[in-house]
């Protein structure tokens, strides 16, 4: 497995540790692995987003490739207090900021709230995380 896959799985494990969630899924792209419309809620879908290589500066390390990678958590809930879910996610992810020592650093970069269906009180919360990780030159495997 690649370091990225280990990081995504660690995020999934952290979110699954929050008992409020009934569904937690990881996708390598922004395509759900399960039907997002019928998944038990609250649900968290974890997606890989953009990645940029550090070529120089304090994060560059000789003999390693250093990457800044964004991972997005899409939280969907019905009639739930998304602020409480955000607090739980923020607390657990902060406590695990090295993501099982597969990352140098991770941090929440913001949040965006969306109303999906006001008649059913379905809301989404989009939470981007910035992750810094390294691997040996030319080898993404752990």
N, C-alpha and C positions, 0 to 999 in steps of 0.2 A: 504494500500500500504506500501511497505517497504521503508526505507530511501534510499536505492539504486535506487528504481524506481522514487522517488521524485527527486533525483539528476540527473538521466538520463533525466527526463522530463524538469528540469530546464536548463540543457545544450541545449536541443532541443529548448526551448524558447529563450535562448540567441542567438543561431545561426539563428533562424528564424527572429530575430530582425535585422539581417544583410541583407539588401534588395537585395544584389547581388544573394542570393541563391534562386533557383527555386524549389528545393527539399531538405527537411530535414527529415530524418527518424531515428528512434531509434530501435535497435535490441538488444535483451538480449545476443545474441551470435554473432559470426562473419558471420551470414547469413542475407543478406538483406531482409527486409520485403517487398520490391518492387523489380522489375526487374532493377538491376543496369545498364544494357545495354540500357534500353529504357527510363530511368528517365530523365526528363528535367534537363539540366545542366546550371550552376554549381549546384552540389548536394553535400550534406554532410550526410554521414551515420555514426551514433554514435553507437559504440559497447562496451560492457563490456569486460574487459580483466582480467588479474590475480589479485588476492587479497591475502594479507598476514595480519595476525593478529599480533598486537603489544602485546607482553607478558610482557615487562618491558621497562623501560626508560622514557624519558620525555613525550612521548605521551600516556603512559599507565595511566589510571585513575581508581581508586577504584570504583567498582559498575558499570563500563561501559566496553563494548568491543570496542576497538579502532582498526580500520582497515586502511591499506594502500591499495588502490584500483586503478587500472589503467583503464582508459577509452580511447578508441581510436576514433579519428575523421578521417574518410576517406573522403577526398574531391576529387571529380572528376570534371574536367572542360575541355572544348573544347576551344582551342585558347585563353585561359584566362591567365592573369598574376597571377600565383599562389602566387607570393610574395605579391601582393596586398591583396589577400584573406587571406593569413597568417597574415598579419598585422591587418586586420579587426578582425579576429578570436582572435588573441592574445590580442588586445585591449579590446574587449568586454568580453572575458573570464577573463582577469585580473581585470576588473572593477566589475566582479561578482564572485570573487574568493571563496566566502563562499557559493555560489550556493543556494541562498535563505535561508541561515543559516542552511542548511541541512548538510553542510560540515564544518570542522574546517579549512580546507585549500585546495586549488587546485592550481596546477602550470603546465605549459607546460614543458615537459621534452625533447623535440626535434622535429625534423621533417625529413621526408624522402620523396624524390620526385621520381616518377616512370613514365616512358613513357609507356602508354598502347597501343596506336595505333598511330604511327607517321604519317601515311597517312591521318588520320582524326584529327591530333593534339590533341588527347585525353591524358590527363595527370592526374595522381593521386598524392595526397599529404597525407601522413599518419602522424597524429599528436597525440602522446600519452600524456595524462594528468594524473598526479599523484594526487589522492584525498585522504585526510585523513578525516575520519568520525567516529562518535561514536554512539552507541545505548546502551540501557539498557541491562544488562546481559541476554542472552537467548531470547531477543525479538527484532527482526529486524523491527517490525512495528513502524511507527511514532506515 
